[in-house]
Amino acid sequence: MEQDDTLTFSFHGEPTPRLHALAQGLKEILEVHGYQYAPLAQAPRLVFNFIDSEAPQTYRRRAQATFVISLMENHHTPADPIAAFYPYLVRALSNMLMVYTPGQGARFLTLELGHYVESEGERFYERLYERIAPIARSVLVIDNHFEPDLEPELWEGDKLTRALHYAGQKLAEWDLLPAPFRIDKILPPDDLRHVKRLYGIGGLSYGNLSVRKDSRRFWMSASGVDKAALRKIGQDILMVKDYDPRENAMVLSVPPHIQPRRVSVDAIEHWMIYREHPTVGAIIHVHAWMEKIAATQFNYPCGTYQLAEAVATKVRDLPDPVRAVVGLKNHGLTITGRSLEDILERIDGKLLKQVPMI
């Protein structure tokens, strides 16, 4: 992966007096850790967006690589903080929401419903930094290079793509998709429609599946498609053939007559695992959990190189990387196997729908 290693940050919006003081503390701790303040016009890596609970304003990103943390002041803790605050995360189009209660501390929410609290006191700003750093240092791998060179005999799929279709249907039967949390119970209808448009959610769109085609390529589900209906090559299922580190993009083979969809944002993670472990034949990612499993240390955002590296490291360190189960902190599971059937047999009846939030 080739990237600009300069870590930059900025602020957007009008803070309350207490949020202004919080921002000063964050600025100082970020600079201690090597970050540089930059004007918004320079598309900094990290933007703190001050929002008002009455009318939260979005920060319109100038670059895909920018991560947004919205800051909001609150004066009491509601009975159900996730239900109360999650809509603000969505309305502000943020990667993370920090709700600051003066005298008490900061509450964090992420899109995957990771939910943390840091109380004011010793090392308060250092602890806030430790929560922010995984997002601030992450690099998205979401660009796709489409090459219209897929072999004609694969334009209608093969036995492996049919196995992907079957596996997606099984996950739907187990009610693992779209996610272990009921976002429709948290968001009002208008916000739910908004987040579906924003993140391309349609049908059973969370999670992803892939299966190895040969030594360098694998089939994988597309982003934002119904995983219970994986059929059309180039739109529901894509052939991933490489990762281009200079462009920080996944390289895909598609039929020349198809307007392709993007591949799943986790393609970089699957690519790393297949490249390192030639006998891994399939990978499934679901928003569920299993007891007594190895898990990543940080809640990195989906589609980032850092999340892929963290998962690949855990797979490598397990006794049998070919049949690994790795927990993604506050997010879900990545499971490797010799085949999709092998994975489904191993996890059948063992999955917990609720991901523990730590």
VMD Tcl script that draws the C-alpha trace (Angstrom):
set ca {
  {0.00 0.00 0.00}
  {1.39 3.36 -1.04}
  {0.00 6.42 0.69}
  {0.79 9.85 2.08}
  {1.80 9.22 5.68}
  {1.03 12.80 6.77}
  {-1.63 12.67 9.48}
  {-3.74 15.80 9.25}
  {-6.89 16.98 11.03}
  {-9.24 19.94 11.11}
  {-12.50 21.21 12.63}
  {-15.84 22.06 11.04}
  {-18.87 23.88 12.44}
  {-19.52 26.05 15.47}
  {-18.75 24.45 18.85}
  {-20.41 25.29 22.13}
  {-18.03 26.79 24.73}
  {-17.55 23.38 26.37}
  {-17.00 21.63 23.02}
  {-14.50 24.35 22.14}
  {-12.52 23.47 25.29}
  {-12.77 19.76 24.40}
  {-11.52 20.51 20.90}
  {-8.49 22.33 22.29}
  {-7.61 19.30 24.37}
  {-8.02 17.02 21.35}
  {-5.87 19.32 19.21}
  {-3.06 19.24 21.76}
  {-3.08 15.45 22.18}
  {-3.21 14.88 18.41}
  {-0.21 17.13 17.89}
  {1.67 15.25 20.62}
  {1.11 12.09 18.52}
  {2.41 13.64 15.33}
  {-0.75 14.97 13.70}
  {-0.74 18.32 11.92}
  {-3.60 20.80 11.82}
  {-4.66 21.60 8.23}
  {-7.33 23.81 6.65}
  {-10.46 22.05 5.41}
  {-9.56 23.07 1.86}
  {-6.61 20.65 2.02}
  {-8.93 17.65 2.60}
  {-7.41 16.51 5.91}
  {-7.39 12.86 6.89}
  {-9.61 13.51 9.96}
  {-12.34 16.11 10.44}
  {-14.08 16.86 13.74}
  {-17.58 18.06 12.89}
  {-19.43 20.02 15.61}
  {-23.17 19.35 15.48}
  {-26.25 20.70 17.25}
  {-28.79 18.15 18.48}
  {-31.60 20.34 17.15}
  {-30.26 20.52 13.60}
  {-27.15 18.38 12.99}
  {-25.11 19.60 10.03}
  {-23.08 17.31 7.79}
  {-19.51 17.80 6.68}
  {-19.27 17.15 2.95}
  {-16.06 15.26 2.34}
  {-13.66 16.63 -0.24}
  {-11.88 13.29 -0.50}
  {-12.85 9.65 0.01}
  {-9.92 9.20 2.39}
  {-11.37 11.65 4.93}
  {-12.92 10.24 8.10}
  {-15.44 12.32 10.03}
  {-16.02 12.31 13.79}
  {-19.03 14.38 14.84}
  {-18.97 16.03 18.30}
  {-22.16 16.86 20.19}
  {-22.78 18.19 23.70}
  {-25.36 16.50 25.90}
  {-26.35 17.14 29.53}
  {-27.90 13.86 30.64}
  {-27.58 10.17 29.83}
  {-30.76 8.70 28.28}
  {-32.05 5.29 29.30}
  {-31.09 3.85 25.90}
  {-28.06 5.83 24.62}
  {-27.75 3.88 21.37}
  {-31.36 4.50 20.37}
  {-31.11 8.15 21.43}
  {-27.81 9.04 19.77}
  {-27.42 6.70 16.79}
  {-29.68 8.82 14.51}
  {-27.29 11.77 14.94}
  {-24.40 9.63 13.70}
  {-26.38 8.87 10.55}
  {-27.80 12.35 9.99}
  {-24.33 13.89 10.23}
  {-22.88 11.30 7.80}
  {-20.15 10.47 10.30}
  {-17.81 7.52 10.80}
  {-18.01 8.07 14.56}
  {-20.08 10.16 16.95}
  {-18.63 11.52 20.22}
  {-21.26 12.76 22.70}
  {-19.67 14.87 25.43}
  {-21.38 15.29 28.81}
  {-19.50 17.95 30.81}
  {-18.22 16.63 34.11}
  {-18.92 13.03 33.13}
  {-17.07 12.16 29.95}
  {-17.46 11.13 26.32}
  {-19.61 8.45 24.73}
  {-18.62 7.03 21.34}
  {-20.84 5.38 18.74}
  {-19.79 3.87 15.40}
  {-21.81 2.78 12.39}
  {-21.47 -0.87 13.43}
  {-22.88 0.11 16.85}
  {-19.57 -0.10 18.62}
  {-20.39 1.77 21.84}
  {-17.79 3.00 24.33}
  {-17.64 5.42 27.26}
  {-14.57 7.27 28.57}
  {-15.09 9.03 31.91}
  {-13.38 12.31 32.66}
  {-10.37 12.02 34.92}
  {-6.78 10.82 34.65}
  {-5.44 10.59 31.07}
  {-8.83 11.67 29.69}
  {-7.50 13.12 26.43}
  {-5.02 10.31 25.96}
  {-7.88 7.82 26.32}
  {-9.96 9.80 23.81}
  {-7.03 9.66 21.40}
  {-6.77 5.89 21.83}
  {-10.42 5.59 20.77}
  {-9.95 7.90 17.79}
  {-6.59 6.62 16.51}
  {-7.84 3.48 14.72}
  {-10.11 5.62 12.54}
  {-7.68 8.52 12.16}
  {-4.88 6.27 10.91}
  {-6.99 4.06 8.64}
  {-6.79 4.05 4.85}
  {-9.81 2.99 2.81}
  {-9.39 0.51 -0.04}
  {-12.63 1.11 -1.91}
  {-11.52 2.02 -5.43}
  {-12.11 -0.61 -8.12}
  {-10.33 -1.02 -11.46}
  {-12.56 -2.93 -13.86}
  {-10.87 -4.82 -16.69}
  {-13.22 -6.35 -19.31}
  {-11.17 -9.52 -19.68}
  {-13.22 -12.20 -17.93}
  {-13.22 -15.43 -19.94}
  {-16.45 -15.88 -21.94}
  {-17.03 -19.30 -20.39}
  {-17.38 -17.57 -16.99}
  {-19.86 -14.87 -18.06}
  {-22.73 -16.99 -16.73}
  {-20.78 -18.23 -13.71}
  {-19.59 -21.69 -12.73}
  {-20.04 -24.23 -9.95}
  {-18.24 -21.90 -7.53}
  {-20.60 -18.99 -8.13}
  {-23.51 -21.39 -7.65}
  {-21.95 -22.36 -4.32}
  {-21.85 -18.64 -3.40}
  {-25.54 -18.36 -4.24}
  {-26.34 -21.34 -2.02}
  {-24.23 -20.04 0.88}
  {-25.93 -16.64 0.73}
  {-29.31 -18.32 0.92}
  {-28.22 -20.35 3.96}
  {-27.09 -17.21 5.80}
  {-30.48 -15.68 5.05}
  {-32.27 -18.78 6.36}
  {-30.28 -18.48 9.59}
  {-31.46 -14.86 9.87}
  {-27.88 -13.55 10.07}
  {-28.45 -10.86 7.50}
  {-28.65 -7.92 7.19}
  {-27.12 -7.46 10.67}
  {-27.40 -8.56 14.30}
  {-28.80 -5.17 15.30}
  {-32.21 -3.91 14.19}
  {-31.40 -0.59 12.58}
  {-35.06 -0.28 11.56}
  {-35.97 -0.21 15.27}
  {-33.47 2.56 16.01}
  {-34.01 4.92 13.09}
  {-37.25 6.62 12.08}
  {-38.44 5.88 8.51}
  {-36.91 9.01 6.92}
  {-33.51 8.36 8.47}
  {-33.65 4.69 7.50}
  {-34.33 5.61 3.86}
  {-31.45 8.08 4.05}
  {-28.92 5.59 5.39}
  {-30.00 3.00 2.80}
  {-29.30 5.48 0.02}
  {-26.06 6.64 1.61}
  {-24.54 3.21 2.13}
  {-26.17 1.40 -0.78}
  {-28.10 -0.97 1.43}
  {-30.61 -3.10 -0.45}
  {-32.05 -6.34 0.85}
  {-29.64 -8.54 2.78}
  {-26.62 -6.41 2.09}
  {-24.40 -6.77 5.15}
  {-21.70 -9.40 5.30}
  {-19.82 -10.89 2.35}
  {-18.73 -14.20 0.86}
  {-15.92 -15.32 -1.42}
  {-14.53 -18.50 -2.93}
  {-11.14 -19.14 -4.52}
  {-11.11 -19.65 -8.29}
  {-7.42 -20.37 -8.80}
  {-4.02 -19.47 -7.35}
  {-4.46 -15.72 -7.91}
  {-8.20 -15.04 -8.31}
  {-11.40 -15.39 -6.29}
  {-15.12 -14.79 -6.76}
  {-16.69 -12.37 -4.25}
  {-20.07 -10.83 -3.54}
  {-20.64 -7.25 -4.66}
  {-21.22 -4.32 -2.34}
  {-24.79 -3.39 -1.42}
  {-26.51 -6.39 -3.01}
  {-28.92 -8.95 -1.59}
  {-26.64 -11.76 -0.42}
  {-29.54 -14.19 -0.62}
  {-29.79 -13.61 -4.40}
  {-26.24 -13.79 -5.75}
  {-26.59 -14.61 -9.43}
  {-25.43 -12.11 -12.05}
  {-21.72 -12.07 -12.85}
  {-20.25 -8.58 -12.75}
  {-23.11 -7.20 -10.69}
  {-23.95 -9.64 -7.86}
  {-20.68 -11.61 -8.02}
  {-17.30 -10.28 -9.17}
  {-13.96 -11.84 -10.03}
  {-11.16 -10.28 -7.97}
  {-7.76 -10.81 -9.53}
  {-5.39 -8.46 -7.72}
  {-4.70 -5.44 -5.54}
  {-2.82 -2.47 -7.00}
  {-0.81 -0.83 -4.18}
  {0.16 2.19 -6.30}
  {-3.48 3.07 -6.92}
  {-4.70 1.52 -3.65}
  {-7.45 -0.25 -5.61}
  {-8.84 -3.73 -6.16}
  {-8.48 -5.06 -9.72}
  {-11.47 -6.95 -11.12}
  {-12.18 -9.01 -14.23}
  {-15.66 -8.40 -15.64}
  {-17.60 -9.34 -18.78}
  {-17.20 -6.61 -21.42}
  {-20.97 -6.15 -21.86}
  {-21.78 -5.52 -18.14}
  {-21.97 -2.25 -16.22}
  {-20.29 -3.62 -13.06}
  {-20.98 -2.96 -9.40}
  {-18.24 -2.42 -6.86}
  {-16.94 -5.46 -5.07}
  {-17.47 -5.72 -1.29}
  {-15.39 -3.25 0.72}
  {-13.74 -6.19 2.49}
  {-12.12 -7.46 -0.72}
  {-8.69 -6.31 0.46}
  {-9.04 -8.47 3.58}
  {-9.98 -11.57 1.56}
  {-7.17 -10.86 -0.92}
  {-4.59 -10.78 1.89}
  {-5.79 -14.09 3.31}
  {-5.94 -15.92 -0.03}
  {-2.50 -14.62 -1.02}
  {-0.85 -15.84 2.19}
  {-2.67 -19.15 2.57}
  {-2.93 -21.04 -0.75}
  {-5.09 -23.80 0.75}
  {-7.83 -21.44 2.00}
  {-10.68 -22.10 -0.41}
  {-13.43 -19.81 0.88}
  {-14.15 -16.97 3.30}
  {-17.40 -15.80 4.90}
  {-17.89 -12.59 6.88}
  {-21.02 -12.16 9.01}
  {-22.19 -9.71 11.66}
  {-22.43 -12.36 14.36}
  {-20.18 -13.82 17.06}
  {-18.84 -17.04 18.56}
  {-17.55 -17.67 22.04}
  {-13.86 -18.12 22.90}
  {-12.38 -16.77 19.66}
  {-9.37 -14.62 18.83}
  {-10.37 -11.03 18.06}
  {-8.78 -7.90 16.65}
  {-7.69 -5.28 19.18}
  {-9.27 -2.22 17.54}
  {-12.55 -1.42 15.84}
  {-11.10 -0.35 12.49}
  {-13.59 0.88 9.88}
  {-14.81 -1.55 7.21}
  {-12.90 -1.45 3.96}
  {-9.63 -0.22 5.45}
  {-6.18 -1.65 4.90}
  {-5.64 -1.64 8.67}
  {-8.67 -3.85 9.35}
  {-7.52 -6.25 6.65}
  {-4.04 -6.43 8.17}
  {-5.42 -6.99 11.68}
  {-7.64 -9.87 10.52}
  {-4.91 -11.41 8.35}
  {-2.53 -11.33 11.32}
  {-5.04 -13.14 13.54}
  {-5.62 -15.77 10.84}
  {-1.86 -16.28 10.51}
  {-1.38 -16.74 14.26}
  {-4.07 -19.38 14.70}
  {-3.10 -23.11 14.78}
  {-4.99 -23.80 11.52}
  {-5.32 -20.71 9.30}
  {-7.24 -22.73 6.73}
  {-10.12 -23.21 9.18}
  {-9.90 -20.01 11.21}
  {-12.57 -18.04 13.05}
  {-11.51 -14.44 13.79}
  {-13.57 -11.86 15.62}
  {-13.57 -8.28 14.37}
  {-13.93 -6.19 17.50}
  {-17.44 -4.75 17.88}
  {-18.25 -5.85 14.34}
  {-18.50 -9.54 13.46}
  {-16.63 -12.62 12.26}
  {-14.34 -13.61 9.40}
  {-14.26 -17.38 8.87}
  {-11.94 -19.28 6.53}
  {-12.44 -22.79 5.20}
  {-11.46 -25.30 2.54}
  {-14.82 -24.57 0.88}
  {-18.03 -22.67 1.54}
  {-19.67 -25.95 2.54}
  {-16.89 -26.57 5.06}
  {-17.51 -23.16 6.67}
  {-21.29 -23.56 6.78}
  {-21.02 -26.99 8.43}
  {-18.62 -25.68 11.09}
  {-20.67 -22.65 12.11}
  {-24.16 -24.14 11.84}
  {-25.90 -23.65 15.20}
  {-22.87 -22.02 16.85}
  {-23.33 -18.36 15.97}
  {-24.51 -15.68 18.37}
  {-26.49 -12.95 16.61}
  {-25.51 -10.23 19.06}
  {-21.96 -8.97 18.69}
  {-20.51 -8.00 22.09}
  {-19.54 -4.33 22.30}
  {-16.32 -3.71 24.22}
}
mol new
graphics top color blue
foreach p $ca { graphics top sphere $p radius 0.5 }
foreach p [lrange $ca 0 end-1] q [lrange $ca 1 end] { graphics top cylinder $p $q radius 0.2 }
display resetview
